[in-house]
Amino acid sequence: MTNFQKRFLTALVVLPISLIFVLIGGYVTLLFLLTVFFIANYELFTVFKKKTTLLFLDLILILSLYSIYLMAERNSYLLLWVIILVVCSDVGGYVFGKLFKWKKFTNISPNKTVSGVFGSFIFSLMSPILFYYIMGSDNFLEPKYFFYSIIFSLIAQAGDLTISYFKRLEKIKDTGKILPGHGGIFDRIDGLMFVSIFAYILLDLRVIG
């Protein structure tokens, strides 16, 4: 089985289940996020050695999971769109990177290409439309959400590069092996962590949502 097939099958199973647990709300969501927290922490303390790195990554993890919980309670539609957007950004980067194979974007992440960056932005712009077809709500078809799609995709990619930088310092590719084709839990949620924090700040400021 190829790496792509592993990624696809894993996402096909894990993503719907994760969405259900996150969007139910209440104690179910809290229990799910706590489970993610403990697994991700096990990965962190297994592969990273520097205390400053552990402190920074753990802080980001805690803030992101708390932001996700609060969004699930306050505006589950916004949370669902954020998750769809990050998935679109990730898929776009992977697909365009494999298809067009332009030059490398940075040495921090050897697999990151210029074509992948453009693919992430392009697929992210599809997220409001995809959300509309899934949920039947046209609120996210307002022009501002297409603008936020670009901003959130940029944050997701920056978050991915940030985690890649720390992994490169430790000379590791993945933080774990729990998700076939994806690596560990922390590898899978790296972009979402940073976007969820930023999205909740905008929600709390009543800028979005």
N, C-alpha and C positions, 0 to 999 in steps of 0.2 A: 504494500500500500504506500502510495506517495505521500509526501508531507502535506501537499494540498488536500488530498483526500482525507487525511487525518484531521486537518484543520476544519474542513467543511463538516465532517460528521460530528466532531466534537461541538462545534458551534451550533449545529442543528439540534443537538440534545441539550446542551448547557444553557444557551441563550434563552429559549422559551421558559425553561424551569426557573432560571434566575429572575426573569421578568415577572413571573407569577408571584414568587416570594417577595420581591421588592415592592410590587404594586398592591399587594393585599393590605399592607399597612399594619399598624398595631404591633402586638407581640410577635406575630409571625415574621414580619419584616425585621424587627429588632433581633430575633433569634437568628435569622439568616445572616444578617450583617455581622453579628458577633461571631458566627461560624467562619465567615470570610476573614474577619479580623484575626482570629486565632491561627487559621491556616497560613495566612499571609505573614503573620509574625513568626511562625515556625520557619517559613522560607527565609525571611530576612535574617534571623539570628543563626540560620544554618550556613548561609553563603557570604554574608557581610561581616567583616571583622572590625572595621573602624567604628568607634563609639559615636563620632560626630555624624557619620553616614547613617548609622542605625537610628540615631535620634531624629535626624531630619526626615528620613523616609517613614518612620513610625508616626511622626507628627502629621505628615501629609496624609498618611493612611487613616489616622483617627479623624482628622478634619473632614476628609472626603466621605467616609462612611457616616459621620454625623450629619453632613450636608445632605447626603442621599436620604437618610431617615427623615430629616425635617422636610425635604421636598416631597417625599412620599406622603407625609401627613398634610402638607399645606397645598400642594399642587402636583398631583400625580401625573397629569397630562404633560406638564413641563418636564418632569423627571423622565417620562417615557420618551419624549422627543429628544432629550439630551442623550439618552442611551442609544437611540436610533442614530442620532447624528454621529456619535463617536464610532459606532459600528460602521457606518457609511464611510467615515473618514479613514478608518483602518482598512476596510475592504478596497476602497479606491486607491490607497497607497500601495497595497499588495498587488492588485490587478494591473495598474498602470506600470508599476515597477517591473513586473514580470513581462508585460507585453512590449514595452518600448525600450527598456534597459538603457536609459540615458546615463550620463556620467554620474558618479557618486556625489551625493549632496554634502556629506561630511564624513570625516574619519571616525567620528564618535560612534556612528552606527554604519558599518560597512554595507549593509543591505539597503540603506536609505538612498534613494536616487532622486534626481530633479524631477523626473517623470512621475515618481511616486508622490512627491509633494503636490504637483498639479492634480494628480488623480484624487488625492485626499480632499482637496478643495472642491473639485468638480462633483464628486460623489456626495460631499456634505451638503451642497446646494440642492441635492435631491431629497434631503431628509424631510423638509416641510411637506413636500408633495407626497412622499411615502407615508408620513404620519397622517395626512389627510385621507389617504386610501385605506389605511388601517383602522383609524378611529372615526372617520367621517366628520371631523371637526375642521372647519376652515380658518380657525383663529390663527393658526401658524402659517397661513398663506399670506399674511401681511408682509409687506416689503421688509420690515425691520428684522423679521426672523431669517430672511435670506442673508441679511447683513450679519446677524449673529452667527449664522452657520459658518461663515468665513472666519469670524473671530474665534469661535469655539474650536473649529478645526485647527486653527493656528495654535491654540492653547494645547489641544490634544497632542499635536505633533511635537510641540516644545516639551510637553510632559514626557512623551515617549523618549525623546532625546536625552532628557535629564536623567531618567532611569537608566538609559543605555550608557550614559557617561559613568555612572556609579558602578554599573556592571563591568564596564571596560576596565575601571580601576582595579577591580577584583579579578579580572581576567576570566570572566564567566559569560556564557551566552544566555542562559536562562536561570531564573531563581528556583525553579522546581520542575517536576515532570508529571504533575497531577493531571494536566490537561494535554492529551496527546496532540502534537502538532502546534501547540501554543506555548508550552512550557508550564510555568507555575501560575498560581492565582495572581501574584503580583505582576507577572509579565502581561497578563490579560487585561488588567484594570489600570495600567500605568497612565494612559491618556485620560481615562474616565475620572481618575482621582482629581486631577487638576481642573478639568472642566466642571465637575460637580461642585467644587468649592466656589469657583467663579460664578457659576449659574445661581447658586444659593445666595451669594452676596447680592447679585442683581435682583433676585426675587425679594430679598429682605429690604432692599432699598426701593422696591416697587418700580424698578426700571423695566422689568420683564415679568411675564406671567399674568 
